[in-house]
Amino acid sequence: MKNFIEQMGITGHLQIAKSYSDGSEDIIFDDHNIIVSGMGVGLSYMFTASGSLSVLDYQIDRFQVGVSGGSELEVSSTAALSGALTSISEYGANSNLFLEQTTQIVNGVDQSNKIFALIPQSKITRINDNSVRYTLVLDEDACSNLSNPLNEVGLFMKNPTGSPTNKSILVAYRSFTDLAKTDDFSLIFRWTINF
């Protein structure tokens, strides 16, 4: 799949910012991301018409954050976050996030009861003919006061197999320096994928 993705020329860039209530921001991360083999798997389902018949199922419309990331996971074979948050309460029951508990495909195996934060359509922006920006927002109440700092994030394709219930697949990944999320700031991920 790596060669397939390289031939397609798919790349990405991630910027992470702390956003405060007074409107100020601190950029804490600004670097490339890793397009993983799940992107190739999802696109192969679409191009061979062997997966979902709905183009909506191929949308990148969800994400996860986690607490066990590392540079060793920044390879195309990564299929899951190392320490994805596992409950609605970890994401923040009082946050503005829309969450879905569903199945994740990891190396061809279904793993049930995974939590995903959904990306509102208003936060998906076409930059030009070849680029889309996904703005992921963890508001002040989201992921605050976790026992471990956040240090990884992943983007997911909704349901490329066309399953009756969503089966999502990781398409892009990035680890970052440990960040203790508190209710003093929102965390904004500006993730651009170039197709």
Order of alpha helices (4+ residues) and beta strands (2+ residues): alpha-beta-beta-beta-alpha-beta-alpha-beta-beta-beta-beta-beta-beta-beta
